[in-house]
Amino acid sequence: MGHDISGYKKGEEIAYLRRSAFNDLNGTIYNALNCNNFNNGCLGNGEESEFTKEQLLTGLNYLGDKEEFEPERLFLKNCLSNLDEKDKVLIYFG
């Protein structure tokens, strides 16, 4: 059980983040992206949504430079470097 979060561009996975259900940091990405409605407690709710470049940059800013947030920063950076032609990325919360 856990949070498996994937970023997609044109159906191809371009970013992946995993936090276990019992990891105290498993809600960090939801807070960073202001999308707690996708957090189902011990895992994501199985839904997906598009996020804009601005939302991803806001998320990076939220994370700051704390070492424990490095997996979330890497995920967001991978999403930012793979935006579609509309400057968006699809993120699935599993």
C-alpha distance (Angstrom), angle and dihedral (degrees) to the residues before:
residue distance angle dihedral
M1 . . .
G2 3.76 . .
H3 3.76 149.4 .
D4 3.81 114.0 -61.0
I5 3.78 108.3 -177.4
S6 3.79 122.0 -178.5
G7 3.78 133.9 -174.9
Y8 3.81 118.2 -147.7
K9 3.77 136.6 -163.9
K10 3.80 115.9 -171.6
G11 3.81 91.1 -19.4
E12 3.81 95.1 -51.4
E13 3.79 120.8 114.5
I14 3.79 108.9 -118.8
A15 3.82 101.0 165.9
Y16 3.80 136.3 26.3
L17 3.80 134.1 -171.6
R18 3.79 128.0 -180.0
R19 3.78 127.7 -172.7
S20 3.80 120.6 170.8
A21 3.79 119.8 -117.0
F22 3.79 91.0 -110.6
N23 3.81 97.9 44.8
D24 3.80 110.5 115.0
L25 3.82 89.1 -139.1
N26 3.82 97.1 55.1
G27 3.82 92.1 106.1
T28 3.80 95.2 51.3
I29 3.81 97.5 94.0
Y30 3.81 91.0 48.7
N31 3.80 90.4 52.2
A32 3.80 92.2 45.5
L33 3.82 91.8 52.5
N34 3.81 94.1 38.2
C35 3.80 91.1 -124.9
N36 3.80 107.2 120.8
N37 3.80 88.6 146.9
F38 3.84 86.5 79.2
N39 3.82 92.4 55.2
N40 3.80 111.0 95.5
G41 3.81 94.9 -177.7
C42 3.79 106.2 -106.4
L43 3.83 93.5 26.8
G44 3.77 142.3 4.5
N45 3.79 118.9 -77.0
G46 3.82 95.2 -112.9
E47 3.79 94.9 -109.4
E48 3.78 132.4 118.4
S49 3.77 136.0 -147.8
E50 3.78 140.2 -179.6
F51 3.78 117.8 -109.6
T52 3.78 125.9 -162.4
K53 3.77 128.5 -132.4
E54 3.80 88.6 -107.4
Q55 3.81 92.5 53.7
L56 3.81 91.0 49.9
L57 3.81 91.9 48.9
T58 3.81 90.1 48.7
G59 3.80 87.8 52.0
L60 3.79 91.8 52.2
N61 3.78 90.1 50.1
Y62 3.81 90.2 50.5
L63 3.82 91.0 54.3
G64 3.79 94.3 53.9
D65 3.80 114.8 -176.9
K66 3.81 102.7 -53.9
E67 3.79 108.6 143.2
E68 3.81 93.8 -135.9
F69 3.83 89.9 62.2
E70 3.81 94.2 57.1
P71 3.85 94.0 108.3
E72 3.82 90.2 54.7
R73 3.82 91.8 46.3
L74 3.80 91.0 50.6
F75 3.81 90.5 49.2
L76 3.81 92.5 51.4
K77 3.81 92.7 44.5
N78 3.82 90.4 51.9
C79 3.80 89.3 50.3
L80 3.81 91.4 48.7
S81 3.79 92.6 50.8
N82 3.82 90.8 52.2
L83 3.80 104.5 45.9
D84 3.79 117.5 150.4
E85 3.81 124.5 -120.2
K86 3.83 89.4 -81.0
D87 3.84 91.9 53.8
K88 3.81 90.9 -109.4
V89 3.78 137.9 118.4
L90 3.79 130.1 -160.0
I91 3.82 114.9 -126.8
Y92 3.81 123.8 -164.6
F93 3.81 119.9 -157.6
G94 3.80 110.4 -153.3
